[in-house]
Each structure stands twice: as C-alpha cells, then as structure tokens.
C-alpha cells in the first residue's frame, strides 16, 4: 500500500495517562466514555421498524429473511431500535471467545436483539471516528480487560469511565474519512484474494472429481455405472457398496462425554476436533477415561464419518504420523470405517468422500429423511467407485502432485490476506490513536 509515504507525525505529543494508549497529540484531550457516548435502549414497541440487523464479522448487516425462521414476529417488539451511525457491541462471553470481532457501525436503520449494546455518539462528534476507536480496542484485546461475571460479560457501565481520545471535530472527521477510504481499498484487495482462493478450491474439486470418476486417461472407454448420480465410469472400474470394501463392519464410537485431557489416557476425538486442514485441532482436547481405549482405538488410515447434526457427513482420515499422543479413540456420534486395502486404499476412499459425488449421495439421503442423520446402516449402502489397486496408486500419486501445487497457491494467498488484515489493523490503530497524522 502507498499510504505510509504520506503519513507524518504530529509536532508535539503528551502522555495520555493510559498505559496501552501511550502518547497522544498535545492538543488532544482524554475524556471518560459517558461524555462521548450514551446507551440507547429504545424498544421497537408498535413495530416501528421491521428490518432485522445482526453483527457479523465486524459489520452490522441486514439479516436475510430465510435466517429469521423460528423467531416469532411479536418478539421483534422487544428488540431495540438502531439508527444509522449507532455503534453495536456484542458484550457476551469474553472469557471463551477472544477471536470474534465484537464491534460494528450501523449503516441502516433497523432493530437488533437486546443481547447487544447499542451505543450512540453524543453531540457533534464523529460516529465513524469512535467506531474505529472501539474497533481498535477490540482488535488489540483491550476490551477483554473489561467485563464481569463468570463468563466476562460487559455492559455500558464498563465504558462510562473508559478513556476516549478527543481530537477536534475537524480532525475526527478527516481521520474517519481517511480510514474509510484506505480500509475500503484494503477490503477490496482482500476480497479479490478470497475470490482467487475460492477459484483454486473449485479447481481442487474438479481435480478430485476427475480422479475418482476418470483417473488419468481422458480417452478411456466408459460404461454406465448403474447409479444415476454417478453416471459413466471407465469400463474396467467397478462400483461397490461401502460395506463390501471394509475389513470390519462400520462401528460407532464410545458413548461418553470425555474427560479433561490427560496425556496418559487415549485422546478422545470428536467432530469438533476435525480441522479444515485435514488435521486435528489442538484446542479444547479431551481424553477417554478408559486406560486401554477398549474397542474404540483408532488405527492408521481409519476414516471417521459424522452421523448427525450440522456436520453430518463430514469425514476425517486418521493418520498416526500426525499424532503426538500414544492412542486415539473416537466419540459415539462418529462412525469408523476401516478400508480393506486389498480392495480400496484408505487414501482413495477418503478422496472419494471429499468429492462432489459424495455430496450428491448425502443430498439424496436427506431428501428422504426429515432429520439430517446418517447412521451406519445408511453409510453401509454408499456406492463407491473402484479402480484396481494399481490404478488407485497411480491416480493418488498424480492427484497429490497436482493438489500440492493448488494447496501451495492457496497458502500463499491466505498469507497475503493475513498481511493485509494486519496492515489494516495497524493502520487503524496508528491513525485513530494519533500516532500518525493524516490531516
């Protein structure tokens, strides 16, 4: 970005008296929050407003009608009125959630649940400037020093004596306009890179689909698979139900909630432990209370299927090489499949469960069920495409080489996005606290 070349420091500074804020420009003041902000608790009595708002990723957005299911319209009278320019804060659960963005500036009139704090800037001050200030105390984690109670909830009382910088209105406005312009450009650059990542992910899905339905030869002669949603497959390939290509029957996991993590006990794998990178999350680990793990120990290459809830159908392949613990077990709402590697390689089966074909099969199951649930009996009937073992090995080698290039490209784009986000945060912090001058 080019903005650094035009940014200068103010001529003189003074100690703000606030440790984390440090020095501020000499002519700025520090005032307590109640002189800058007030809390609005005006209810939507009489359905004054019908536009429902929500806070999402640091933005106050209009909630789509399809996401209002389950809400009784009469309850909207208890929602609080929001005016364009109000600052919305999510005040709950600071102790357990230190990653979400908690503040946002409303750009529309509407209503929002009373679970949020609705702050309104007093007098002739810039809503946008104080939005950026509250945003910076959020991203710098200063906000987590506020709050009370077991789950660290905050209220307007926490802001009444909180220190707020108070530049002249002309500077507030100029700073807000500068940040609006620069952050918009940064966000646009991020959006382009996110779109590029999505295109790379689509390319990966095309790669997977080709691997499990055609293999390496684009000119191979095809035959009807006998399964409508699979379509044609190479003439020497087969389709078999999952239950016929496993070493043992599909198995449900241990039916207990797990205990505090203990390195001397088997780690207890749950659906929430499945990471997006194919690895297990290392946060909030649990153990199984049984020393030997019973019949629920995982072996290298075992594949776990989620059987219910929002993650139904999600799969994870256990790799012992990724582990640091001695043993792993799996939870009761997961189902274990152990590939018979004389028929199908675990890696090929896992690849198949990450294909669009697998998603089509899941969709066909859900059409017939009122509740999204796939038990072992249904998974057992999953039709799986089967090349020969030799072909599977060749396909996997080619796929892994091509996929590595895609994953590398995605990783580079993600790193670029993180750098842009860090720059955006640093820019907002530097400008809104007066460390650099933009007007």
N, C-alpha and C positions, 0 to 999 in steps of 0.2 A: 504494500500500500504506500501511497505517496504523502500521507498527511504529516509524517514526522518532520519533513523538511520545513513545514510552515508553522510548526508548534514552537512557542517560546515560553520561557518562564516569566512570572510577574517580577516587577522590580524589587519588591521587598516582601518578606514573609514574617509571620509571627507564630509562636507556639499556640496551637488550638486549645491546649489543655486536655486533649483527648488522645490517649496513647496510640490507638490504632489509626487515628486520623492524621496525627503528626502536624506539620506546619501547614498553614493556610495563608492566602494573600493578606497583607497588612490591613487592607480596608474591608475585608470580610468580617462578619460577626458570627458568633455561635449562639444559637437560641434553642431553648427547650422545645420539644415536639409540639406541645399544646399551643404554642404561639404561631406555628406554621400549619398544623393540620388539625382537623376535627373529625370525629367519627359520625358517619351517617347511619342511622338505624331505621330510616323511614320504611314502613311496611307497604306492601303492594295491595293495601286494602281497597276493595272495589275493582280489582283487576285493572289498575291504571295502565300497566304495561303487560304485554304478553310475550315479549322477546326474552327468552331464557339465555343467560350468559353462563360461561364457565371459564375457569382458569386452566390453560393448557400450555405447557412448555414456556411459561413466562408471558403468555399472551392471553388477553381476555377476548374470548371468541363467542360467537353466537352458536348455541348448541343445536345441532340438527334435530328435526322433529322425530326422526327414527330412533334417536337416543333418549327420547323422553318417555319411552314405554315404561309402564309400571308406576309413573307419577300421576297422582290424582290431581286434575286441574284445580280443584278447590285449594290444594296445598300451596298453589302459587300466590295465594293471598298472604301467606306467612313469609314469602321471600322478601328481600329488601330491594328497594329501588336503587338503581345505579344510573348515574348521569355520565355522559361523555366527559372524560377528564378525571373521573374518580380513580383512585388507586386501590386495587384489590389485593388483599393478602390472605394466603392460606395459613392459618395460625396453629394447626394441629400437628401433633406427633413429631416434634422437632428431634426428640431423642432417637427415634428409629429411622427417620428419613432425612439424611443430610446431603442428598443429591438433587432433589427436585427444585426447580425454580419456584419461589413462593410469592413473587410479586408480579403485578401486571397493570398496565394502564388501559382503562376502558375507552374505547373509541366509539361506542354505541350506547344509546340509552337502552335500558332493559331491566331485568331482575336477576338476582343471584341468591342462592341459598344463604340463610343466615349463619351458616357454618363459617363463612368468610368474614374478614374485617373489611369494611368499606371506608376508606379514608378520603376526605375532601380537603383540598388545599385552601387555606384561608386567604382572604383579601386579594391584593394584587400581587400574586406570586405565580410562578410558572408551574403548572401541573406536571409538565414533561420533565422539567429540571428535577423536581423532587421524586418523580418516578425513577429517574436514573440514579438518584442518590440512594433510594431504598433498594433499588436493584443491586447497587454495588455493595451495600452492607449484607445483602443476601448472598451474592456470589463470593464475597470474602469471608463468609461464615460468621460475621459479627452478629448476625441475627440469632445464632444458636446460643449466644450468651444471655439471651432474654428468656422469658417464659418461666412457668412454674408448674407444679404438679408432677405426678409420676411420669407422664408422657410429654412433659415440657411443652404445654400449650401457651401461646402468647395472646395478649389482648391489647386493646388500645392503651390501657394503663402502662404497658411496657414502653410505649412511645412518648408518653406525656413529658417525661424528663430526659428522654433520649436526645443527645446533641445533634443539631442540624446546622449545617453551614448556611449562612445567609448573605449571599452577594447581592448587590443592587439588582433590581428587576431587569434592567437592560442587559446585564451580564447573564442572568438566569436564562433569559430568552435566547441570547446569542449562543450560549453553551448548549441549550436544548436543541436549537436548530442545527448546530454543527454536528451533534451526536445523532440526530435524526438522519441527516444526510449520510454520514460515514457508516453508521450501523446498517442502514438500508443497503448500501453498496456491499458491505461485508456479508450481510444475509443473502444477497443475490448471488455472490460468489460461492457461498456455502450451498445454496440451492442447486446451482449448476453442478457442483461436485457430487451432491447427493443423487442428482438425476443420472450422472455418469455411473455412480455405484449401482443404481437400480438397473441400468442397461447392462452392466457387467454381470449382475446377478441373473438377469434374463438370459444372457449368453451362457451362463453356467447351467441353467435349467435346460436349455437347448442341447447342451453338451451331454447332460445326464440322460435326457430323453433318447438321444441318438445312441448312446452307449448301451442302454437296456433294451432298445427296440430294434436296432440295426447292426450295432457293432462297428467294425472298422471298414466294411466293404459297402460302399454306396450302391454298387451294381448287383448286389446279391439278389438271387431269386426269392420271391416272397410267397407266403401261403397264408390263408385265413387262420387266425389263432383260435377261432371258435368262441372268443369272448368279445362282445361288441365294443366295449370301451378300450380294449387293447388294439383291435384292428389286425393288420397284417404283420407277420414276423418272418425272419429268414426261414427258408424251407427246412433246414436241419435243426432248428431250435424247437423246444417244447414249452408247454405251459402246464404247470402242476400246482395243485393246491399246497399252501404252506405246510399243512400238517404232514405231507408226504416227503418233505425235504428237510425235516428236522431229525436230530438224534433222539430227542425225547419229546414227550407231549409239552405243549405250552404250559407254563407254570406261573401261578400268582405268587406275589411276594409275601413277606412276613406281615401279619396283620397287627401291628402295634405302632404307636406314635413316635417311637425313638426316644433316646435319652441324650443328655449332654455329651458332646463329643469327647471320646476317650481314645487315645492312640493305641491302647492295649485291647480295644474291642473293635469288631468289624465296623467300618463306616457304613452308615445307613443311607442308601441312595434313594432320593425322592424325585418326583417330576420337576420340582422347583430347583433341583441341582443341575438340570440339563442346561449347559451353556450354549450360546449361539455359535460358538466356535468349535463345537464338537467335543469340548472338554467339560469337566465338571466344575461348577462354581465352588470356590473355596470359602465363601462366606456362609455363616449360619449352618455349619456342618453338624450332623447328628451321628450317633452310634446306635447299633443294635445291642440290646442288653445281653444277648446270648454270646458267651465267650467263643463258642465254636461256629456260630453262624447257622447251625442247623442245616437244612436243605436249601438255604437261600444264598449261599455263596455264589459270587459271580466268577465266571471263567473268561479268559481272554477270548474276545470275539462274540461274546453273548450280546444279543440285541434285546433292548427293553422297549416295550410298547406301552404308551399311556392308554388307559381304558375308559376314562371318564373325565368330565369337567371341560374347562375351556381349552385344555391342551390335549384333548383326546386325539389319538392317532399320531402324536408326536413320538419320534423314535430316538434312541441313543445307543451307540455301539460302545460297549465297554472294552477298553484297551488296557491291559495290565501294565504296559510300558509307560502309560501316563500317570500311574499311581505312585504315591509315596507311602500309603498305608499298607499294612500287611494283607488285610482282607476287606472285601466289599460285599454287602448284602443289598437287597432291594425291597422297597415298600409294597404293601398289599394292593395298591391301586395301579401297580405296574405288572406287566406280563413279560416273562422271559422266553425268548426263542433261542435255541442252540442249533445253529446250522450244521447239517450233515455235510461236511466238506468233501465227501466223495461225490456229492450231487451238486451242491452250491457252495461257493466260497462266502464266508461271512461278509467280506467286503463288498461282494456283488449284491448280496441280499440287502445290505444296508444302503447301497446306492439305489437299489430299486425302491426302497421305502422313502427315498428323498426325491423321487420323480413325480411328475405330474400325473402319471398313470395311477400311482398310489393314492394321490389326492382324489382322482376320479372315483376310485373304488370306495374311498371313505364317504364321498358325497352320495354315492348310491346306497350306502348303508344308512346314512342319516335321513334320506328321503323316506325310508321305511320305518323309521323309529321316531317317536315323539320326543325322546330324551337322547341327547348325544352321548351314547355309551357303546363301546365296542369291547365285548368280552372275549374270552379265549375261544369260545365256540365260533364266533364270527371271524376272528383273526385266522383260525384254522382253515377257513374256506377261501382265504385270499389267494387268487390266481397269481402265480409268479412266473415270469418268463425265464426260460432256462437254456442258455447256450451250453456247449460242452465245457468241461473244466478248463481245457486248454484255451478255448476261446475266451472264457471269463478272465483268465490270467492276462491274455493279450489285451483285452478291452480295458482292464483295470490299469495296466501299465500306461496305455495311451491316454486314458482319462486323467490319471494322476498327473502326468506331464503337462497336459493342456490346462487342467484345473489349477495347477501350481502357478501358472502364468496369470490366470484370472485372479486368484487369491492375492498374489503379489500386487497386482494393479489396484485391487480393492483396498488393500492395506495402505498403499501409498496415498490414495485418495482420502482415506479416513485420517491419516496423519496430517494431511493438508487441511482437512476440516478442523481438526483439533487445534492446529496452529492458528487458524483464522478465529476460532472461538476464544482462544487465549488472548489473541491480539485485541479482539473486541472487548473482552472483559478488562484488559489492561488500559485500553483507550478510555472507556467509560470511567473507570476508577481515577485515572490521572486527571481527566478534564473536570469531572464533577466535584472533585475534592480540591481543585485549584493548583495541582502540582504542575500543570502546564497551562499556558494561556492561549486561547483561540480567538480572542476579540480585542 
